[in-house]
Amino acid sequence: MPKIIIFMLFILSPLCVSGQRIDRSQLMEDFQFLASDALAGRAPLTEGSMKARTLIRSRFDALGMTSQYDDFTQFFSFGDNKKIENAANIVGFIPGTVSEKIIVITAHYDHLGVIDGKIYNGADDNASGTAALLAMAAYFSENRPAHSMIFAALDAEEMGLQGAKALVRDFPFPLDQIILNVNMDMVSRSDKNEIFACGTHHYPKLKPMLEEAADDSKVNLKFGHDLPDTGHDDWTSASDHAPFHAKGIPFVYFGVEDHPDYHRDTDTFDKVNQDFYFQVVQLIINSVLKMDEGII
């Protein structure tokens, strides 16, 4: 493909990200289902977890995605005294048009399940990120990226980032093929209309691309929560991007600050600002487009 055509595709690609290209109704339907009582909080190995797996696998299959794992499923086990067996990451693959280098998109689909008879639905944490991952998989299936992309819905994040650790430990390609991890964990609620992109302190070359992606967004993109020695305020190791960062792989972690319903049974779909969430998903897709272009 001539370089000028590739360049023009990169210039025009952000213009394709619109409400007409992201199916808002499907996004919200997926989000509401994942956060529903029918899935009972999606704790690993529960019936609700199996329903979430089925949704994600069926969507990847319907999109024509492939996988390096049988039936899109990477099984893994963890734990010593109380071993958990057959937890599962659901992993889909889209080949790049220009490069075999890989951008890994992650979001954990598990949550806390049922505690003392109460369902911890985990709407923001992290049905929001999982539904966004499905929307992104749909977008990039139709609008092939320059780099190859792996979309990984990860299990057992709430039990110590176990799914991410398993994926990095048993990654289907050499790790040096990964140029970026984009992780989404809690992306649907903010009274301040803001979403954080954590990681640019460690990987500053990514910041200008993210700033450009946010130019026309209705959501305020903020940077921070990644300074060493700031304790709980440092999100560098707070979610599934951490095992990638530990291997020196650049990451951007999209997330909102904690809210009163964090890790409570009140983290439910009805608390979500749907307009904010939809704009966040558009912003994240724009950000991935810019980084897919800019890293080349």
C-alpha positions as CSV (number, residue, x, y, z in Angstrom):
1,M,0.0,0.0,0.0
2,P,1.6,3.4,-1.0
3,K,2.7,5.5,2.0
4,I,0.5,8.4,0.9
5,I,-2.7,6.2,1.1
6,I,-1.7,4.9,4.6
7,F,-1.1,8.5,5.7
8,M,-4.5,9.6,4.4
9,L,-6.2,6.7,6.1
10,F,-4.6,7.8,9.4
11,I,-5.7,11.4,8.9
12,L,-9.2,10.4,8.2
13,S,-9.6,7.6,10.7
14,P,-10.6,9.8,13.7
15,L,-13.4,11.2,11.6
16,C,-15.0,7.8,11.5
17,V,-15.5,7.6,15.2
18,S,-19.0,8.8,15.6
19,G,-22.2,7.7,17.2
20,Q,-23.0,6.2,13.8
21,R,-20.0,3.9,13.9
22,I,-20.2,3.0,17.6
23,D,-23.5,1.3,18.2
24,R,-24.7,3.1,21.4
25,S,-27.7,0.9,21.9
26,Q,-25.5,-2.3,21.7
27,L,-23.0,-0.7,24.1
28,M,-25.6,0.0,26.7
29,E,-27.3,-3.3,26.2
30,D,-24.0,-5.1,26.9
31,F,-23.3,-2.9,29.8
32,Q,-26.7,-3.4,31.4
33,F,-26.6,-7.2,30.9
34,L,-23.1,-7.6,32.4
35,A,-24.2,-5.5,35.4
36,S,-27.5,-7.2,35.9
37,D,-28.7,-9.4,38.7
38,A,-28.7,-12.3,36.3
39,L,-24.9,-12.4,36.4
40,A,-24.8,-12.1,40.2
41,G,-21.6,-10.1,40.3
42,R,-19.5,-12.3,37.9
43,A,-17.3,-13.8,40.5
44,P,-14.8,-16.3,38.9
45,L,-16.3,-19.8,38.2
46,T,-19.8,-18.8,39.1
47,E,-22.8,-19.2,36.7
48,G,-22.8,-15.4,36.2
49,S,-19.1,-15.6,35.2
50,M,-20.0,-18.3,32.6
51,K,-22.7,-16.1,31.2
52,A,-20.3,-13.2,30.8
53,R,-17.8,-15.5,29.1
54,T,-20.5,-16.7,26.7
55,L,-21.4,-13.2,25.7
56,I,-17.8,-12.1,25.0
57,R,-16.9,-15.3,23.1
58,S,-20.0,-15.1,21.0
59,R,-19.4,-11.4,20.1
60,F,-15.8,-12.1,19.2
61,D,-16.9,-15.0,17.0
62,A,-19.7,-12.9,15.3
63,L,-17.2,-10.2,14.5
64,G,-15.0,-12.7,12.6
65,M,-12.1,-12.3,15.1
66,T,-9.6,-15.1,15.5
67,S,-7.7,-16.2,18.6
68,Q,-4.5,-18.0,19.5
69,Y,-6.5,-19.9,22.1
70,D,-9.1,-22.6,21.5
71,D,-12.6,-21.1,21.5
72,F,-11.1,-17.7,22.4
73,T,-10.5,-19.0,25.9
74,Q,-7.2,-19.0,27.9
75,F,-7.8,-21.1,31.0
76,F,-5.5,-20.6,34.0
77,S,-5.2,-21.6,37.6
78,F,-3.9,-19.8,40.6
79,G,-3.6,-19.9,44.4
80,D,-1.7,-22.2,46.7
81,N,-3.7,-23.0,49.8
82,K,-7.0,-22.5,48.0
83,K,-6.4,-23.2,44.4
84,I,-8.7,-21.7,41.8
85,E,-8.8,-23.8,38.6
86,N,-10.2,-23.0,35.2
87,A,-10.5,-19.3,35.5
88,A,-10.6,-17.9,32.0
89,N,-9.5,-15.0,29.9
90,I,-11.5,-14.5,26.7
91,V,-9.0,-13.4,24.0
92,G,-9.6,-12.2,20.4
93,F,-7.2,-11.1,17.7
94,I,-7.3,-8.6,14.8
95,P,-4.3,-8.6,12.5
96,G,-2.8,-5.3,11.6
97,T,-2.6,-3.8,8.2
98,V,0.9,-2.5,8.5
99,S,2.7,-4.0,11.5
100,E,2.9,-7.3,13.3
101,K,3.6,-5.4,16.5
102,I,0.7,-5.7,19.0
103,I,-1.5,-3.3,21.0
104,V,-3.2,-5.2,23.8
105,I,-6.6,-3.9,24.9
106,T,-7.7,-5.2,28.3
107,A,-10.6,-5.0,30.7
108,H,-11.5,-7.3,33.5
109,Y,-15.0,-8.8,33.5
110,D,-15.0,-10.3,37.0
111,H,-16.3,-8.7,40.1
112,L,-17.0,-9.7,43.7
113,G,-20.1,-11.8,43.3
114,V,-22.6,-12.3,46.2
115,I,-21.5,-11.3,49.7
116,D,-23.8,-11.8,52.7
117,G,-26.7,-12.3,50.4
118,K,-26.1,-9.1,48.5
119,I,-25.3,-8.9,44.8
120,Y,-22.2,-6.8,44.1
121,N,-23.2,-6.1,40.5
122,G,-19.9,-4.2,39.6
123,A,-21.5,-1.9,37.0
124,D,-18.7,0.7,36.9
125,D,-16.2,-1.9,38.2
126,N,-16.0,-3.3,35.6
127,A,-19.0,-4.1,33.4
128,S,-18.2,-0.6,32.0
129,G,-14.8,-1.6,30.8
130,T,-15.9,-4.9,29.4
131,A,-18.8,-3.4,27.4
132,A,-16.3,-0.8,26.1
133,L,-13.9,-3.5,25.1
134,L,-16.7,-5.2,23.0
135,A,-17.5,-1.9,21.3
136,M,-13.9,-1.4,20.5
137,A,-13.5,-4.9,19.1
138,A,-16.5,-4.2,16.9
139,Y,-15.0,-0.9,15.7
140,F,-11.6,-2.2,14.9
141,S,-13.0,-5.3,13.2
142,E,-14.6,-2.9,10.7
143,N,-11.7,-0.4,10.7
144,R,-8.6,-2.5,10.7
145,P,-5.7,-0.9,12.7
146,A,-2.2,-0.5,11.5
147,H,-0.9,-2.7,14.4
148,S,-2.3,-6.0,15.3
149,M,-4.6,-5.9,18.3
150,I,-5.4,-8.4,21.0
151,F,-8.7,-7.8,22.9
152,A,-8.5,-9.6,26.3
153,A,-11.4,-9.7,28.7
154,L,-9.6,-10.8,31.9
155,D,-10.8,-12.9,34.8
156,A,-9.9,-12.7,38.5
157,E,-8.6,-9.1,38.6
158,E,-10.3,-8.7,41.9
159,M,-8.3,-11.6,43.3
160,G,-4.9,-10.1,42.6
161,L,-4.7,-9.3,38.8
162,Q,-4.6,-13.0,38.2
163,G,-6.0,-12.9,34.6
164,A,-3.5,-10.3,33.5
165,K,-0.6,-12.2,35.1
166,A,-1.7,-15.3,33.3
167,L,-1.9,-13.5,30.0
168,V,1.5,-12.0,30.3
169,R,3.0,-15.3,31.6
170,D,1.5,-17.3,28.7
171,F,1.3,-14.6,26.0
172,P,0.9,-16.2,22.5
173,F,3.6,-14.1,20.9
174,P,7.0,-12.9,22.1
175,L,6.5,-10.1,24.6
176,D,8.7,-7.8,22.7
177,Q,6.0,-7.7,20.0
178,I,3.7,-5.8,22.4
179,I,4.1,-2.0,22.0
180,L,1.3,-0.9,24.2
181,N,-1.3,-2.0,26.7
182,V,-4.6,0.0,26.9
183,N,-6.5,-1.0,30.1
184,M,-10.0,0.1,31.0
185,D,-11.2,-0.3,34.6
186,M,-14.1,1.9,35.9
187,V,-14.9,4.2,33.0
188,S,-18.6,5.1,33.4
189,R,-19.0,7.5,36.4
190,S,-17.7,11.0,37.2
191,D,-19.5,13.9,38.7
192,K,-16.7,16.1,37.3
193,N,-17.1,14.9,33.7
194,E,-13.5,13.6,33.7
195,I,-11.6,10.5,32.9
196,F,-8.0,9.9,33.8
197,A,-5.3,8.5,31.5
198,C,-2.7,7.1,33.9
199,G,0.7,6.1,32.7
200,T,2.2,9.1,30.9
201,H,4.6,9.8,33.8
202,H,6.3,6.5,32.9
203,Y,5.8,6.8,29.1
204,P,5.7,10.5,28.3
205,K,5.8,10.0,24.5
206,L,2.2,8.9,24.7
207,K,0.9,12.1,26.2
208,P,0.8,14.3,23.1
209,M,-1.2,11.6,21.2
210,L,-3.7,11.4,24.0
211,E,-4.0,15.2,24.2
212,E,-4.7,15.4,20.5
213,A,-7.3,12.6,20.7
214,A,-9.1,14.6,23.4
215,D,-9.2,17.9,21.5
216,D,-12.8,17.6,20.4
217,S,-14.1,15.4,23.3
218,K,-17.0,16.4,25.5
219,V,-15.2,14.7,28.4
220,N,-12.2,16.2,30.2
221,L,-9.2,14.0,29.8
222,K,-6.9,14.3,32.9
223,F,-3.4,13.0,33.5
224,G,-1.9,11.8,36.8
225,H,-2.3,9.1,39.4
226,D,1.0,7.7,38.3
227,L,3.7,9.4,40.4
228,P,5.9,7.0,42.4
229,D,5.8,7.3,46.2
230,T,2.3,8.8,46.3
231,G,0.7,5.7,47.9
232,H,-3.0,5.0,47.2
233,D,-3.0,7.9,44.7
234,D,-0.5,6.0,42.5
235,W,-2.5,3.7,40.2
236,T,0.5,2.3,38.4
237,S,-0.1,-1.1,40.0
238,A,-3.8,-0.8,40.6
239,S,-5.2,-2.8,37.8
240,D,-4.5,-5.2,34.9
241,H,-1.9,-2.9,33.3
242,A,0.5,-3.6,36.1
243,P,1.9,-7.0,34.9
244,F,2.6,-5.3,31.5
245,H,4.3,-2.4,33.1
246,A,6.4,-4.8,35.1
247,K,7.8,-6.2,31.8
248,G,8.6,-2.7,30.6
249,I,5.6,-2.6,28.2
250,P,4.1,0.9,27.9
251,F,0.5,1.3,29.1
252,V,-2.3,3.7,29.4
253,Y,-4.9,3.0,32.1
254,F,-8.3,4.7,31.6
255,G,-10.3,5.1,34.8
256,V,-12.3,7.4,37.0
257,E,-11.5,8.2,40.6
258,D,-13.2,6.2,43.3
259,H,-16.8,7.1,44.1
260,P,-19.0,6.2,47.1
261,D,-20.3,3.0,45.4
262,Y,-16.8,1.6,44.8
263,H,-16.8,-2.1,45.9
264,R,-20.3,-1.8,47.3
265,D,-23.5,-3.5,46.4
266,T,-24.7,-0.1,45.2
267,D,-22.4,0.0,42.2
268,T,-25.4,-0.6,39.8
269,F,-26.2,0.3,36.2
270,D,-28.9,2.9,37.2
271,K,-26.1,5.1,38.7
272,V,-24.4,5.5,35.4
273,N,-24.4,8.7,33.4
274,Q,-25.0,7.1,29.9
275,D,-24.0,10.2,28.0
276,F,-20.7,10.5,29.9
277,Y,-20.0,6.8,29.4
278,F,-20.7,6.9,25.7
279,Q,-18.4,9.9,25.2
280,V,-15.7,8.2,27.2
281,V,-15.8,5.1,25.0
282,Q,-15.5,7.4,21.9
283,L,-12.6,9.2,23.5
284,I,-10.8,5.9,24.3
285,I,-11.2,4.7,20.7
286,N,-9.9,8.0,19.4
287,S,-7.0,7.7,21.7
288,V,-6.2,4.2,20.5
289,L,-6.4,5.4,16.9
290,K,-4.0,8.2,17.6
291,M,-1.5,5.9,19.3
292,D,-1.9,3.3,16.6
293,E,-0.8,6.0,14.2
294,G,1.7,7.8,16.3
295,I,3.7,4.8,17.5
296,I,4.5,4.0,13.9
